[in-house]
Amino acid sequence: LKTDMQRPDIQASIDRNTQLAQALKISGTPSFVVGEQIFPGATDLATMKKLIEQARNSK
């Protein structure tokens, strides 16, 4: 793990993900993007299925 933490490609990936999270105003985990909506926090399976179905039907 310590070796991987020092790899430039790993750091670049972390930096890209951090920038994307900031652009989307995601400040914590877990957060989910379904369609074009962002849902912060934990979500139960039934709710997640409903959100995905709604996103699919809105196309």
PQR file with spaces between the fields and no chain letter, atoms N, CA, C, O and H, PARSE charges and radii, in Angstrom:
ATOM       1  N    LEU     1       0.829   -1.191    0.000 -0.4000 1.5000
ATOM       2  CA   LEU     1       0.000    0.000    0.000 -0.0000 2.0000
ATOM       3  C    LEU     1       0.874    1.254    0.000  0.5500 1.7000
ATOM       4  O    LEU     1       0.610    2.196   -0.747 -0.5500 1.4000
ATOM       5  N    LYS     2       1.898    1.266    0.825 -0.4000 1.5000
ATOM       6  CA   LYS     2       2.771    2.443    0.877 -0.0000 2.0000
ATOM       7  C    LYS     2       3.443    2.694   -0.467  0.5500 1.7000
ATOM       8  O    LYS     2       3.600    3.839   -0.890 -0.5500 1.4000
ATOM       9  H    LYS     2       2.112    0.500    1.433  0.4000 1.0000
ATOM      10  N    THR     3       3.838    1.612   -1.132 -0.4000 1.5000
ATOM      11  CA   THR     3       4.466    1.755   -2.450 -0.0000 2.0000
ATOM      12  C    THR     3       3.468    2.324   -3.452  0.5500 1.7000
ATOM      13  O    THR     3       3.793    3.243   -4.204 -0.5500 1.4000
ATOM      14  H    THR     3       3.711    0.682   -0.788  0.4000 1.0000
ATOM      15  N    ASP     4       2.257    1.777   -3.461 -0.4000 1.5000
ATOM      16  CA   ASP     4       1.228    2.263   -4.387 -0.0000 2.0000
ATOM      17  C    ASP     4       0.870    3.719   -4.129  0.5500 1.7000
ATOM      18  O    ASP     4       0.581    4.462   -5.067 -0.5500 1.4000
ATOM      19  H    ASP     4       1.993    1.031   -2.850  0.4000 1.0000
ATOM      20  N    MET     5       0.885    4.130   -2.876 -0.4000 1.5000
ATOM      21  CA   MET     5       0.538    5.513   -2.541 -0.0000 2.0000
ATOM      22  C    MET     5       1.519    6.506   -3.156  0.5500 1.7000
ATOM      23  O    MET     5       1.187    7.678   -3.335 -0.5500 1.4000
ATOM      24  H    MET     5       1.119    3.527   -2.114  0.4000 1.0000
ATOM      25  N    GLN     6       2.706    6.050   -3.473 -0.4000 1.5000
ATOM      26  CA   GLN     6       3.729    6.931   -4.035 -0.0000 2.0000
ATOM      27  C    GLN     6       3.763    6.899   -5.563  0.5500 1.7000
ATOM      28  O    GLN     6       4.535    7.638   -6.174 -0.5500 1.4000
ATOM      29  H    GLN     6       2.975    5.098   -3.327  0.4000 1.0000
ATOM      30  N    ARG     7       2.947    6.064   -6.183 -0.4000 1.5000
ATOM      31  CA   ARG     7       2.940    5.974   -7.644 -0.0000 2.0000
ATOM      32  C    ARG     7       2.262    7.206   -8.233  0.5500 1.7000
ATOM      33  O    ARG     7       1.165    7.566   -7.806 -0.5500 1.4000
ATOM      34  H    ARG     7       2.320    5.464   -5.687  0.4000 1.0000
ATOM      35  N    PRO     8       2.893    7.855   -9.202 -0.5600 1.5000
ATOM      36  CA   PRO     8       2.310    9.054   -9.813  0.2800 2.0000
ATOM      37  C    PRO     8       0.955    8.798  -10.472  0.5500 1.7000
ATOM      38  O    PRO     8       0.079    9.661  -10.415 -0.5500 1.4000
ATOM      39  N    ASP     9       0.763    7.634  -11.097 -0.4000 1.5000
ATOM      40  CA   ASP     9      -0.516    7.359  -11.748 -0.0000 2.0000
ATOM      41  C    ASP     9      -1.634    7.192  -10.726  0.5500 1.7000
ATOM      42  O    ASP     9      -2.775    7.572  -10.987 -0.5500 1.4000
ATOM      43  H    ASP     9       1.475    6.933  -11.143  0.4000 1.0000
ATOM      44  N    ILE    10      -1.320    6.634   -9.583 -0.4000 1.5000
ATOM      45  CA   ILE    10      -2.317    6.493   -8.518 -0.0000 2.0000
ATOM      46  C    ILE    10      -2.685    7.872   -7.975  0.5500 1.7000
ATOM      47  O    ILE    10      -3.864    8.170   -7.788 -0.5500 1.4000
ATOM      48  H    ILE    10      -0.393    6.324   -9.371  0.4000 1.0000
ATOM      49  N    GLN    11      -1.695    8.700   -7.726 -0.4000 1.5000
ATOM      50  CA   GLN    11      -1.958   10.049   -7.231 -0.0000 2.0000
ATOM      51  C    GLN    11      -2.755   10.854   -8.250  0.5500 1.7000
ATOM      52  O    GLN    11      -3.637   11.625   -7.871 -0.5500 1.4000
ATOM      53  H    GLN    11      -0.737    8.457   -7.878  0.4000 1.0000
ATOM      54  N    ALA    12      -2.462   10.690   -9.532 -0.4000 1.5000
ATOM      55  CA   ALA    12      -3.202   11.400  -10.581 -0.0000 2.0000
ATOM      56  C    ALA    12      -4.667   10.968  -10.591  0.5500 1.7000
ATOM      57  O    ALA    12      -5.555   11.801  -10.772 -0.5500 1.4000
ATOM      58  H    ALA    12      -1.745   10.064   -9.841  0.4000 1.0000
ATOM      59  N    SER    13      -4.923    9.687  -10.400 -0.4000 1.5000
ATOM      60  CA   SER    13      -6.295    9.183  -10.345 -0.0000 2.0000
ATOM      61  C    SER    13      -7.038    9.752   -9.141  0.5500 1.7000
ATOM      62  O    SER    13      -8.195   10.156   -9.256 -0.5500 1.4000
ATOM      63  H    SER    13      -4.202    9.010  -10.252  0.4000 1.0000
ATOM      64  N    ILE    14      -6.386    9.784   -8.007 -0.4000 1.5000
ATOM      65  CA   ILE    14      -6.990   10.360   -6.802 -0.0000 2.0000
ATOM      66  C    ILE    14      -7.285   11.839   -7.018  0.5500 1.7000
ATOM      67  O    ILE    14      -8.351   12.323   -6.637 -0.5500 1.4000
ATOM      68  H    ILE    14      -5.446    9.455   -7.913  0.4000 1.0000
ATOM      69  N    ASP    15      -6.354   12.550   -7.621 -0.4000 1.5000
ATOM      70  CA   ASP    15      -6.551   13.982   -7.883 -0.0000 2.0000
ATOM      71  C    ASP    15      -7.734   14.220   -8.816  0.5500 1.7000
ATOM      72  O    ASP    15      -8.523   15.138   -8.588 -0.5500 1.4000
ATOM      73  H    ASP    15      -5.488   12.157   -7.931  0.4000 1.0000
ATOM      74  N    ARG    16      -7.870   13.401   -9.870 -0.4000 1.5000
ATOM      75  CA   ARG    16      -9.007   13.547  -10.799 -0.0000 2.0000
ATOM      76  C    ARG    16     -10.326   13.299  -10.078  0.5500 1.7000
ATOM      77  O    ARG    16     -11.290   14.041  -10.261 -0.5500 1.4000
ATOM      78  H    ARG    16      -7.230   12.656  -10.055  0.4000 1.0000
ATOM      79  N    ASN    17     -10.363   12.255   -9.260 -0.4000 1.5000
ATOM      80  CA   ASN    17     -11.590   11.945   -8.530 -0.0000 2.0000
ATOM      81  C    ASN    17     -11.933   13.039   -7.532  0.5500 1.7000
ATOM      82  O    ASN    17     -13.106   13.371   -7.356 -0.5500 1.4000
ATOM      83  H    ASN    17      -9.579   11.652   -9.111  0.4000 1.0000
ATOM      84  N    THR    18     -10.932   13.598   -6.883 -0.4000 1.5000
ATOM      85  CA   THR    18     -11.155   14.694   -5.937 -0.0000 2.0000
ATOM      86  C    THR    18     -11.710   15.912   -6.657  0.5500 1.7000
ATOM      87  O    THR    18     -12.640   16.553   -6.167 -0.5500 1.4000
ATOM      88  H    THR    18      -9.980   13.328   -7.026  0.4000 1.0000
ATOM      89  N    GLN    19     -11.149   16.236   -7.813 -0.4000 1.5000
ATOM      90  CA   GLN    19     -11.633   17.381   -8.588 -0.0000 2.0000
ATOM      91  C    GLN    19     -13.068   17.166   -9.056  0.5500 1.7000
ATOM      92  O    GLN    19     -13.877   18.092   -9.018 -0.5500 1.4000
ATOM      93  H    GLN    19     -10.393   15.716   -8.211  0.4000 1.0000
ATOM      94  N    LEU    20     -13.387   15.953   -9.497 -0.4000 1.5000
ATOM      95  CA   LEU    20     -14.749   15.645   -9.923 -0.0000 2.0000
ATOM      96  C    LEU    20     -15.717   15.771   -8.756  0.5500 1.7000
ATOM      97  O    LEU    20     -16.792   16.353   -8.905 -0.5500 1.4000
ATOM      98  H    LEU    20     -12.729   15.200   -9.528  0.4000 1.0000
ATOM      99  N    ALA    21     -15.354   15.240   -7.609 -0.4000 1.5000
ATOM     100  CA   ALA    21     -16.209   15.341   -6.424 -0.0000 2.0000
ATOM     101  C    ALA    21     -16.450   16.799   -6.054  0.5500 1.7000
ATOM     102  O    ALA    21     -17.570   17.174   -5.708 -0.5500 1.4000
ATOM     103  H    ALA    21     -14.480   14.768   -7.488  0.4000 1.0000
ATOM     104  N    GLN    22     -15.423   17.613   -6.124 -0.4000 1.5000
ATOM     105  CA   GLN    22     -15.579   19.036   -5.812 -0.0000 2.0000
ATOM     106  C    GLN    22     -16.489   19.711   -6.830  0.5500 1.7000
ATOM     107  O    GLN    22     -17.328   20.531   -6.456 -0.5500 1.4000
ATOM     108  H    GLN    22     -14.513   17.309   -6.405  0.4000 1.0000
ATOM     109  N    ALA    23     -16.339   19.383   -8.103 -0.4000 1.5000
ATOM     110  CA   ALA    23     -17.175   19.975   -9.146 -0.0000 2.0000
ATOM     111  C    ALA    23     -18.641   19.597   -8.963  0.5500 1.7000
ATOM     112  O    ALA    23     -19.535   20.395   -9.245 -0.5500 1.4000
ATOM     113  H    ALA    23     -15.657   18.717   -8.407  0.4000 1.0000
ATOM     114  N    LEU    24     -18.880   18.377   -8.490 -0.4000 1.5000
ATOM     115  CA   LEU    24     -20.250   17.910   -8.265 -0.0000 2.0000
ATOM     116  C    LEU    24     -20.770   18.266   -6.875  0.5500 1.7000
ATOM     117  O    LEU    24     -21.905   17.944   -6.525 -0.5500 1.4000
ATOM     118  H    LEU    24     -18.154   17.729   -8.261  0.4000 1.0000
ATOM     119  N    LYS    25     -19.933   18.927   -6.096 -0.4000 1.5000
ATOM     120  CA   LYS    25     -20.271   19.315   -4.722 -0.0000 2.0000
ATOM     121  C    LYS    25     -20.562   18.097   -3.839  0.5500 1.7000
ATOM     122  O    LYS    25     -21.444   18.128   -2.981 -0.5500 1.4000
ATOM     123  H    LYS    25     -19.010   19.189   -6.381  0.4000 1.0000
ATOM     124  N    ILE    26     -19.805   17.036   -4.070 -0.4000 1.5000
ATOM     125  CA   ILE    26     -19.889   15.840   -3.240 -0.0000 2.0000
ATOM     126  C    ILE    26     -18.835   15.980   -2.155  0.5500 1.7000
ATOM     127  O    ILE    26     -17.646   16.117   -2.441 -0.5500 1.4000
ATOM     128  H    ILE    26     -19.088   17.011   -4.767  0.4000 1.0000
ATOM     129  N    SER    27     -19.285   15.946   -0.905 -0.4000 1.5000
ATOM     130  CA   SER    27     -18.350   16.189    0.188 -0.0000 2.0000
ATOM     131  C    SER    27     -18.150   14.986    1.102  0.5500 1.7000
ATOM     132  O    SER    27     -17.431   15.079    2.097 -0.5500 1.4000
ATOM     133  H    SER    27     -20.251   15.835   -0.672  0.4000 1.0000
ATOM     134  N    GLY    28     -18.765   13.879    0.782 -0.4000 1.5000
ATOM     135  CA   GLY    28     -18.604   12.724    1.653 -0.0000 2.0000
ATOM     136  C    GLY    28     -18.983   11.441    0.956  0.5500 1.7000
ATOM     137  O    GLY    28     -19.502   11.442   -0.160 -0.5500 1.4000
ATOM     138  H    GLY    28     -19.349   13.804   -0.026  0.4000 1.0000
ATOM     139  N    THR    29     -18.711   10.349    1.638 -0.4000 1.5000
ATOM     140  CA   THR    29     -19.073    9.040    1.119 -0.0000 2.0000
ATOM     141  C    THR    29     -19.991    8.357    2.117  0.5500 1.7000
ATOM     142  O    THR    29     -19.874    8.593    3.320 -0.5500 1.4000
ATOM     143  H    THR    29     -18.289   10.348    2.544  0.4000 1.0000
ATOM     144  N    PRO    30     -20.882    7.533    1.657 -0.5600 1.5000
ATOM     145  CA   PRO    30     -21.125    7.291    0.243  0.2800 2.0000
ATOM     146  C    PRO    30     -21.958    8.415   -0.381  0.5500 1.7000
ATOM     147  O    PRO    30     -22.703    9.115    0.305 -0.5500 1.4000
ATOM     148  N    SER    31     -21.817    8.561   -1.653 -0.4000 1.5000
ATOM     149  CA   SER    31     -22.660    9.427   -2.471 -0.0000 2.0000
ATOM     150  C    SER    31     -22.905    8.691   -3.775  0.5500 1.7000
ATOM     151  O    SER    31     -22.019    8.002   -4.282 -0.5500 1.4000
ATOM     152  H    SER    31     -21.213    7.992   -2.211  0.4000 1.0000
ATOM     153  N    PHE    32     -24.098    8.835   -4.316 -0.4000 1.5000
ATOM     154  CA   PHE    32     -24.461    8.122   -5.532 -0.0000 2.0000
ATOM     155  C    PHE    32     -24.948    9.109   -6.575  0.5500 1.7000
ATOM     156  O    PHE    32     -25.665   10.059   -6.262 -0.5500 1.4000
ATOM     157  H    PHE    32     -24.817    9.395   -3.904  0.4000 1.0000
ATOM     158  N    VAL    33     -24.552    8.875   -7.816 -0.4000 1.5000
ATOM     159  CA   VAL    33     -25.052    9.656   -8.939 -0.0000 2.0000
ATOM     160  C    VAL    33     -25.929    8.714   -9.745  0.5500 1.7000
ATOM     161  O    VAL    33     -25.465    7.695  -10.256 -0.5500 1.4000
ATOM     162  H    VAL    33     -23.970    8.103   -8.070  0.4000 1.0000
ATOM     163  N    VAL    34     -27.207    9.070   -9.850 -0.4000 1.5000
ATOM     164  CA   VAL    34     -28.161    8.267  -10.615 -0.0000 2.0000
ATOM     165  C    VAL    34     -28.781    9.200  -11.639  0.5500 1.7000
ATOM     166  O    VAL    34     -29.450   10.171  -11.289 -0.5500 1.4000
ATOM     167  H    VAL    34     -27.584    9.898   -9.434  0.4000 1.0000
ATOM     168  N    GLY    35     -28.553    8.897  -12.891 -0.4000 1.5000
ATOM     169  CA   GLY    35     -29.002    9.819  -13.931 -0.0000 2.0000
ATOM     170  C    GLY    35     -28.222   11.109  -13.785  0.5500 1.7000
ATOM     171  O    GLY    35     -26.994   11.115  -13.874 -0.5500 1.4000
ATOM     172  H    GLY    35     -28.009    8.108  -13.176  0.4000 1.0000
ATOM     173  N    GLU    36     -28.928   12.192  -13.561 -0.4000 1.5000
ATOM     174  CA   GLU    36     -28.272   13.487  -13.371 -0.0000 2.0000
ATOM     175  C    GLU    36     -28.449   14.017  -11.953  0.5500 1.7000
ATOM     176  O    GLU    36     -28.229   15.201  -11.696 -0.5500 1.4000
ATOM     177  H    GLU    36     -29.926   12.187  -13.489  0.4000 1.0000
ATOM     178  N    GLN    37     -28.845   13.141  -11.036 -0.4000 1.5000
ATOM     179  CA   GLN    37     -29.060   13.550   -9.653 -0.0000 2.0000
ATOM     180  C    GLN    37     -28.002   12.930   -8.747  0.5500 1.7000
ATOM     181  O    GLN    37     -27.523   11.820   -8.981 -0.5500 1.4000
ATOM     182  H    GLN    37     -29.024   12.180  -11.245  0.4000 1.0000
ATOM     183  N    ILE    38     -27.654   13.681   -7.706 -0.4000 1.5000
ATOM     184  CA   ILE    38     -26.679   13.219   -6.719 -0.0000 2.0000
ATOM     185  C    ILE    38     -27.412   12.949   -5.413  0.5500 1.7000
ATOM     186  O    ILE    38     -28.202   13.773   -4.952 -0.5500 1.4000
ATOM     187  H    ILE    38     -28.043   14.582   -7.515  0.4000 1.0000
ATOM     188  N    PHE    39     -27.145   11.791   -4.823 -0.4000 1.5000
ATOM     189  CA   PHE    39     -27.770   11.394   -3.571 -0.0000 2.0000
ATOM     190  C    PHE    39     -26.682   11.139   -2.534  0.5500 1.7000
ATOM     191  O    PHE    39     -25.990   10.123   -2.600 -0.5500 1.4000
ATOM     192  H    PHE    39     -26.503   11.122   -5.198  0.4000 1.0000
ATOM     193  N    PRO    40     -26.527   12.048   -1.581 -0.5600 1.5000
ATOM     194  CA   PRO    40     -25.518   11.848   -0.542  0.2800 2.0000
ATOM     195  C    PRO    40     -26.021   10.878    0.523  0.5500 1.7000
ATOM     196  O    PRO    40     -27.219   10.803    0.794 -0.5500 1.4000
ATOM     197  N    GLY    41     -25.113   10.157    1.106 -0.4000 1.5000
ATOM     198  CA   GLY    41     -25.460    9.279    2.216 -0.0000 2.0000
ATOM     199  C    GLY    41     -25.857    7.887    1.772  0.5500 1.7000
ATOM     200  O    GLY    41     -26.015    7.604    0.584 -0.5500 1.4000
ATOM     201  H    GLY    41     -24.139   10.218    0.886  0.4000 1.0000
ATOM     202  N    ALA    42     -26.012    7.038    2.754 -0.4000 1.5000
ATOM     203  CA   ALA    42     -26.382    5.647    2.496 -0.0000 2.0000
ATOM     204  C    ALA    42     -27.816    5.573    2.003  0.5500 1.7000
ATOM     205  O    ALA    42     -28.674    6.343    2.433 -0.5500 1.4000
ATOM     206  H    ALA    42     -25.883    7.268    3.719  0.4000 1.0000
ATOM     207  N    THR    43     -28.064    4.642    1.102 -0.4000 1.5000
ATOM     208  CA   THR    43     -29.391    4.440    0.533 -0.0000 2.0000
ATOM     209  C    THR    43     -29.688    2.953    0.558  0.5500 1.7000
ATOM     210  O    THR    43     -28.847    2.141    0.171 -0.5500 1.4000
ATOM     211  H    THR    43     -27.367    4.016    0.753  0.4000 1.0000
ATOM     212  N    ASP    44     -30.881    2.592    1.013 -0.4000 1.5000
ATOM     213  CA   ASP    44     -31.220    1.172    1.042 -0.0000 2.0000
ATOM     214  C    ASP    44     -31.479    0.662   -0.376  0.5500 1.7000
ATOM     215  O    ASP    44     -31.708    1.449   -1.295 -0.5500 1.4000
ATOM     216  H    ASP    44     -31.564    3.251    1.327  0.4000 1.0000
ATOM     217  N    LEU    45     -31.442   -0.639   -0.542 -0.4000 1.5000
ATOM     218  CA   LEU    45     -31.543   -1.261   -1.855 -0.0000 2.0000
ATOM     219  C    LEU    45     -32.862   -0.924   -2.551  0.5500 1.7000
ATOM     220  O    LEU    45     -32.870   -0.632   -3.747 -0.5500 1.4000
ATOM     221  H    LEU    45     -31.256   -1.278    0.204  0.4000 1.0000
ATOM     222  N    ALA    46     -33.963   -0.960   -1.826 -0.4000 1.5000
ATOM     223  CA   ALA    46     -35.264   -0.670   -2.436 -0.0000 2.0000
ATOM     224  C    ALA    46     -35.301    0.752   -2.989  0.5500 1.7000
ATOM     225  O    ALA    46     -35.800    0.980   -4.090 -0.5500 1.4000
ATOM     226  H    ALA    46     -33.957   -1.198   -0.855  0.4000 1.0000
ATOM     227  N    THR    47     -34.778    1.700   -2.232 -0.4000 1.5000
ATOM     228  CA   THR    47     -34.742    3.086   -2.693 -0.0000 2.0000
ATOM     229  C    THR    47     -33.831    3.222   -3.900  0.5500 1.7000
ATOM     230  O    THR    47     -34.173    3.916   -4.858 -0.5500 1.4000
ATOM     231  H    THR    47     -34.372    1.515   -1.337  0.4000 1.0000
ATOM     232  N    MET    48     -32.681    2.572   -3.869 -0.4000 1.5000
ATOM     233  CA   MET    48     -31.746    2.641   -4.993 -0.0000 2.0000
ATOM     234  C    MET    48     -32.391    2.084   -6.260  0.5500 1.7000
ATOM     235  O    MET    48     -32.265    2.677   -7.331 -0.5500 1.4000
ATOM     236  H    MET    48     -32.403    2.008   -3.091  0.4000 1.0000
ATOM     237  N    LYS    49     -33.077    0.954   -6.145 -0.4000 1.5000
ATOM     238  CA   LYS    49     -33.759    0.375   -7.308 -0.0000 2.0000
ATOM     239  C    LYS    49     -34.800    1.336   -7.859  0.5500 1.7000
ATOM     240  O    LYS    49     -34.929    1.485   -9.074 -0.5500 1.4000
ATOM     241  H    LYS    49     -33.180    0.472   -5.274  0.4000 1.0000
ATOM     242  N    LYS    50     -35.544    1.988   -6.971 -0.4000 1.5000
ATOM     243  CA   LYS    50     -36.570    2.949   -7.390 -0.0000 2.0000
ATOM     244  C    LYS    50     -35.933    4.134   -8.113  0.5500 1.7000
ATOM     245  O    LYS    50     -36.438    4.568   -9.149 -0.5500 1.4000
ATOM     246  H    LYS    50     -35.439    1.867   -5.984  0.4000 1.0000
ATOM     247  N    LEU    51     -34.844    4.656   -7.585 -0.4000 1.5000
ATOM     248  CA   LEU    51     -34.158    5.788   -8.211 -0.0000 2.0000
ATOM     249  C    LEU    51     -33.636    5.419   -9.598  0.5500 1.7000
ATOM     250  O    LEU    51     -33.737    6.211  -10.535 -0.5500 1.4000
ATOM     251  H    LEU    51     -34.435    4.304   -6.744  0.4000 1.0000
ATOM     252  N    ILE    52     -33.084    4.228   -9.722 -0.4000 1.5000
ATOM     253  CA   ILE    52     -32.567    3.772  -11.019 -0.0000 2.0000
ATOM     254  C    ILE    52     -33.708    3.602  -12.014  0.5500 1.7000
ATOM     255  O    ILE    52     -33.592    4.009  -13.170 -0.5500 1.4000
ATOM     256  H    ILE    52     -33.002    3.585   -8.961  0.4000 1.0000
ATOM     257  N    GLU    53     -34.796    3.010  -11.574 -0.4000 1.5000
ATOM     258  CA   GLU    53     -35.955    2.831  -12.456 -0.0000 2.0000
ATOM     259  C    GLU    53     -36.497    4.182  -12.922  0.5500 1.7000
ATOM     260  O    GLU    53     -36.827    4.347  -14.097 -0.5500 1.4000
ATOM     261  H    GLU    53     -34.891    2.679  -10.635  0.4000 1.0000
ATOM     262  N    GLN    54     -36.591    5.140  -12.014 -0.4000 1.5000
ATOM     263  CA   GLN    54     -37.063    6.475  -12.384 -0.0000 2.0000
ATOM     264  C    GLN    54     -36.126    7.129  -13.391  0.5500 1.7000
ATOM     265  O    GLN    54     -36.583    7.768  -14.339 -0.5500 1.4000
ATOM     266  H    GLN    54     -36.323    5.006  -11.060  0.4000 1.0000
ATOM     267  N    ALA    55     -34.837    6.977  -13.197 -0.4000 1.5000
ATOM     268  CA   ALA    55     -33.862    7.563  -14.126 -0.0000 2.0000
ATOM     269  C    ALA    55     -33.980    6.913  -15.504  0.5500 1.7000
ATOM     270  O    ALA    55     -33.908    7.600  -16.523 -0.5500 1.4000
ATOM     271  H    ALA    55     -34.466    6.458  -12.428  0.4000 1.0000
ATOM     272  N    ARG    56     -34.157    5.617  -15.536 -0.4000 1.5000
ATOM     273  CA   ARG    56     -34.302    4.916  -16.820 -0.0000 2.0000
ATOM     274  C    ARG    56     -35.575    5.353  -17.538  0.5500 1.7000
ATOM     275  O    ARG    56     -35.571    5.520  -18.758 -0.5500 1.4000
ATOM     276  H    ARG    56     -34.216    5.059  -14.708  0.4000 1.0000
ATOM     277  N    ASN    57     -36.644    5.537  -16.807 -0.4000 1.5000
ATOM     278  CA   ASN    57     -37.925    5.909  -17.409 -0.0000 2.0000
ATOM     279  C    ASN    57     -37.979    7.367  -17.844  0.5500 1.7000
ATOM     280  O    ASN    57     -38.847    7.746  -18.630 -0.5500 1.4000
ATOM     281  H    ASN    57     -36.648    5.402  -15.816  0.4000 1.0000
ATOM     282  N    SER    58     -37.071    8.179  -17.349 -0.4000 1.5000
ATOM     283  CA   SER    58     -37.101    9.605  -17.682 -0.0000 2.0000
ATOM     284  C    SER    58     -36.335    9.923  -18.960  0.5500 1.7000
ATOM     285  O    SER    58     -36.288   11.081  -19.374 -0.5500 1.4000
ATOM     286  H    SER    58     -36.365    7.870  -16.710  0.4000 1.0000
ATOM     287  N    LYS    59     -35.738    8.925  -19.586 -0.4000 1.5000
ATOM     288  CA   LYS    59     -34.958    9.152  -20.818 -0.0000 2.0000
ATOM     289  C    LYS    59     -35.859    9.452  -21.981  0.5500 1.7000
ATOM     290  O    LYS    59     -35.379    9.669  -23.094 -0.5500 1.4000
ATOM     291  H    LYS    59     -35.775    7.984  -19.249  0.4000 1.0000
